[in-house]
Amino acid sequence: MKIALVGATGKIGRQIAATAVTRGHALTAIVRKDTELPAELAGAQIRATSLADATALAAAVRGHDVLASAFGPGAGDPSTVVEVTRQLIAAARTSGVRRLVVVGGAGNLELPSGGKLMDAPTFPAAYKPYALVHGEALALLRAADDLDWTFYAPAAEIGPGERRGGFRTGARALITAADGYSRISYADYADAFVAEIETPRFVKQVATVAY
């Protein structure tokens, strides 16, 4: 498949990009500055494009099967997640790419007791602004009924770790292990994310993955 990926050099994006390349897909990494890609992404194309340049972004995306995004604000303003989501939706529409798969936030996953993870008393206060803007981004996706989008949220805890497999995927609700924790490694999250691109199961839905 031809995959255009925004945020291909971040912690999660780099794993998604490497997984896509390893599986034989034609990857275009859309980055802010023309820079050398990591060695594991050898063979991928690179397009230096400002996400704020609607014309350039649509041109970079045109001709691909899927527009994927692992954009994250880093230490910047969390609200950029919302604006970038608007830009991605516009680029998908203008370029004629109907499939849009984005890395979402776990804070918007549903709890068995009702409500969302971000509303739980144990949810870290420092993460709440990011959960809220991801909620706004999700609302934009839900309104884009002309696109086949997926908001792919990781487990409550995501970080470095081995690719071990054996993970579970599902829609809307937080997935926890027998010990009550919800975890996934970057590598296994990337496997699940690329698998959703290859074989869509959660179209126009919130999806998630955890051990």
N, C-alpha and C positions, 0 to 999 in steps of 0.2 A: 504494500500500500504506500501511497504518497502522503506523508504526515508532515504538517507544518507545526512546529512546537515553539511557543513563546516561553521564555524563562528556562532555556535548555542548559544553562550553566550553574543554576542554583543547586542546593542540596538534593531536592526531590527531582527537579528537572533534569539534572545530569544523569540520575539513575534511570529516569524514563527514557531519555535519549539513548543511553547505552543499551538499554533493553530492546528498544525499537531497532537499532542498528544490528544488534546481535541476531534478532529474529528475521533479518533480511529486508526490512522495510526501507524505503527511500525517505530519508529524514532531511528536512530543511530546518535548521536552527535559526529562529528569528531573534536577534540580539540587538542591543542598543548600540554597541560599538563593534566595528570589524576587528575581531581578535582571533587569536589561534584557539581552536577547540581542543579540549583534552584528548589525549592519545586514544582513549577508548571510543571516541567519536570519529575516528578516521573514516573517511568515505562519506560523511554527512556534508551537505551543503550548508553554507552560512549566508544569511541575509541580514545586513546591518540596517535596521529600520526603526524609526521612532514610532512608538505605539500611538503617539499623538498625531501622527501624519496619516490621516485616514486613507488617502489615495495610495501612499506608498505601502501601507500595511495590507490593503486589499490586493495590491499587485503582487506582494510577496506570497500571499495565501492562495491566489488564483491557480487553479490546476491541480490542487491537492485533493485527496479524498477526505481528509479530516484536518480540522484546526484544533490543536490541543494547547492547553496553557497550564504551566506550572508557575505562573507569575506570583510573586510574593513581594510585599513592600519592604521587607527587611527591617531596618531600623527607621525607615521613613514613615510617612503619614499613612496610617492604615486605610484611610478613605480612598487611596489610589486604587484599591481593589475594585471599588464600585465603578470608577471611571474606566479602568482597563476592561472591565466586563462589558461596559457599553461599547467600547472600541472594538472588542472582539466580536460582539454580536453584529455591529455594523460591517466589519470586515467580512464576516461570513456571508452576510446578505449580499454585499456588493460583489464579492468574488464568486458567488454561486456555490460555495461550500456549505452544504446543509448540516454536516455533522460537526458538533462542537463539544469537546470533552475537557473539563477544567478540574484542576485540583481545588477541592472545596475545603471548608473548615469543619472539624469534628464537633464544634460547639453547637451546630445546628441539627445534630442527630437527636432522634427521639429516645426518651428513657422509658423503661417498662412501667414506671410509676406515673407516666404522663409528663408533659413538658419537654424541654430541650436540655441537653447536656450543659449548655452555658448558664442555665438557670439553677443548676444544682448548687447547694451550699459549698461543695468541695471544689467547684470550678475555680481555677486561679484567676484572681482579679486582673492580673496583668494581661491575660489572654482575652478578656471580655471585649475590649474594643475591636479586636480582630474578628471575634465571633460575630459581633454585631454587623460589621461591614460585609462579612461573608453572607450574612442573612439578607442584606440589601442586594448583594450580587445575585443570590438565589432567586429573589423576587423578580429581578430583571430577566433571568433565564426563563422563569415560569411564564412570563409575559410574552416571550419570544416563541409563540406556538408554531411559527413557520420553520423553526430549526429543530433538529434532532439532537438535543443537548443532554449531557450527563454531568451532574455535579458530584464529583468523586471525592468523598471525604475519607481521610485516613482514620485509623483507630484513635482513641483518646491520647495515646502516647505513640509517637513515631520518632525514630532516631536511627543511628548507625547500627548495623548488625548483619549477620549472615543471611544469605538467601536460603531459607530452610524449607519453604513450601508449607503445605498443610494448613494454609490460611482459609478462612471462610469469608464469603462475600454475601451481601444482602442489601435490601433497600430500606432507606429511611431511619432504621433503628440502630442504636449503638450495639456492637457485638462485643461480648465479654467472655473471658475464659472462666474455667471452673473456680479460679481464685478471685473472680470478681473484677480483674483488671482487663483493660482493653489496650492491646499493644500491636504494633507492626513495625517491621524494619523498613528503611527506605527501599531496599532491594526488592522485598516482597510486595510492597505497595506498588512499585513500578511494574512488577509482573502482572498484578491485577489490573492496573490502569491500562497497560498495553493490550491485555487480553480483552478488555472492554472495547477498545478501538477495533480489534480484529473481529470480535464476535459480540455485537451489541446485545446486552441483556437488560440494561437499565436506561432505556431511552426516555427522555423527559422525566427523569427521576433523580432523586438523591441516592447515591450508592455508597457503600463503605466496605472496608476489609479489615479483618483482625484475625489473630490466632485463636 
